[in-house]
């Protein structure tokens, strides 16, 4: 229900990860785009309203870069199989999130 709700609310891509629990929602259709990031099991919430997108063909990869105040965000999406480390659920994309000096790894999928 969480994934369907995100899709209905206009999220274009959603990713999750574990230890510590986090999730990311990318709104990519409008310019300049927006990313919401929730970390540490829901304790910290960030909204990045001005996102720059970069796409590479070799190797295939999409990066999103954003900053609000002292918080710098870099999200990397790489196509290929990915399994949630706790549930074992299969996803289509590997996701790496760097927020300042912290790095989060997980999986995600396009919703539109």
C-alpha positions as CSV (number, residue, x, y, z in Angstrom):
1,X,0.0,0.0,0.0
2,X,2.9,2.4,0.7
3,X,4.2,2.1,-2.9
4,X,0.7,2.6,-4.5
5,X,0.1,5.6,-2.2
6,X,3.4,7.1,-3.3
7,X,2.5,6.6,-6.9
8,X,-0.9,8.2,-6.4
9,X,0.8,11.2,-4.7
10,X,3.0,11.8,-7.8
11,X,6.2,10.0,-6.8
12,X,8.1,8.9,-9.9
13,X,10.8,6.7,-8.2
14,X,10.9,5.2,-4.7
15,X,13.7,3.5,-2.9
16,X,14.2,1.9,0.6
17,X,17.0,0.5,2.6
18,X,17.8,-1.0,6.0
19,X,20.1,-0.6,9.0
20,X,19.3,2.1,9.6
21,X,15.9,2.1,7.9
22,X,15.4,4.9,5.3
23,X,13.4,5.7,2.2
24,X,13.6,8.1,-0.7
25,X,11.0,9.5,-3.0
26,X,11.9,11.3,-6.3
27,X,9.5,13.7,-8.0
28,X,11.2,13.9,-11.4
29,X,8.4,15.1,-13.8
30,X,8.5,18.8,-12.9
31,X,11.5,21.1,-13.3
32,X,13.7,21.3,-11.3
33,X,12.3,18.2,-9.4
34,X,12.3,17.3,-5.8
35,X,13.6,14.6,-3.5
36,X,12.2,13.7,-0.1
37,X,14.6,11.6,2.1
38,X,13.6,10.0,5.4
39,X,16.4,8.5,7.5
40,X,17.1,6.7,10.8
41,X,13.7,4.9,10.9
42,X,11.7,8.1,10.3
43,X,13.6,10.3,12.8
44,X,15.1,12.7,10.2
45,X,13.2,14.1,7.2
46,X,14.7,16.2,4.4
47,X,13.1,17.8,1.3
48,X,15.5,18.9,-1.5
49,X,13.5,21.2,-3.7
50,X,16.1,22.0,-6.4
51,X,17.5,18.8,-7.9
52,X,20.0,18.4,-10.7
53,X,19.8,15.2,-12.7
54,X,22.8,13.7,-14.6
55,X,22.6,10.6,-16.8
56,X,25.5,8.4,-18.1
57,X,25.3,5.7,-20.7
58,X,28.5,3.8,-19.8
59,X,28.0,2.4,-17.3
60,X,24.3,3.1,-17.2
61,X,23.7,5.4,-14.2
62,X,21.5,8.3,-13.1
63,X,22.7,10.7,-10.5
64,X,20.7,13.4,-8.6
65,X,22.5,16.2,-6.8
66,X,21.0,18.7,-4.4
67,X,21.7,20.8,-1.4
68,X,19.8,22.6,1.3
69,X,21.8,24.6,3.8
70,X,24.6,22.4,5.0
71,X,23.0,19.2,3.8
72,X,24.4,18.0,0.5
73,X,22.7,15.0,-1.2
74,X,23.9,12.7,-4.0
75,X,21.7,9.8,-5.1
76,X,22.9,7.2,-7.6
77,X,20.6,4.8,-9.5
78,X,22.0,1.8,-11.3
79,X,19.9,-0.6,-13.3
80,X,20.2,-4.2,-12.4
81,X,18.8,-6.7,-10.0
82,X,18.6,-5.8,-6.3
83,X,17.1,-7.6,-3.3
84,X,16.0,-6.0,-0.1
85,X,18.4,-7.1,2.6
86,X,15.6,-7.9,5.1
87,X,12.5,-9.0,3.1
88,X,14.3,-10.4,0.0
89,X,11.9,-8.5,-2.3
90,X,13.2,-8.1,-5.8
91,X,13.7,-4.6,-7.3
92,X,14.9,-3.3,-10.7
93,X,17.4,-0.7,-9.5
94,X,20.3,-0.5,-7.0
95,X,20.3,2.8,-5.1
96,X,23.1,4.6,-3.2
97,X,22.4,7.7,-1.2
98,X,25.1,10.0,0.2
99,X,24.0,12.7,2.7
100,X,27.0,14.6,3.9
101,X,29.3,11.9,5.3
102,X,26.7,9.2,5.7
103,X,26.0,6.6,3.0
104,X,22.9,4.5,2.6
105,X,22.4,1.5,0.2
106,X,19.2,0.0,-0.9
107,X,16.8,-0.8,-3.8
108,X,14.1,0.9,-5.7
109,X,11.8,1.1,-8.7
110,X,10.1,3.5,-11.0
111,X,6.5,4.1,-10.2
112,X,5.4,5.8,-13.5
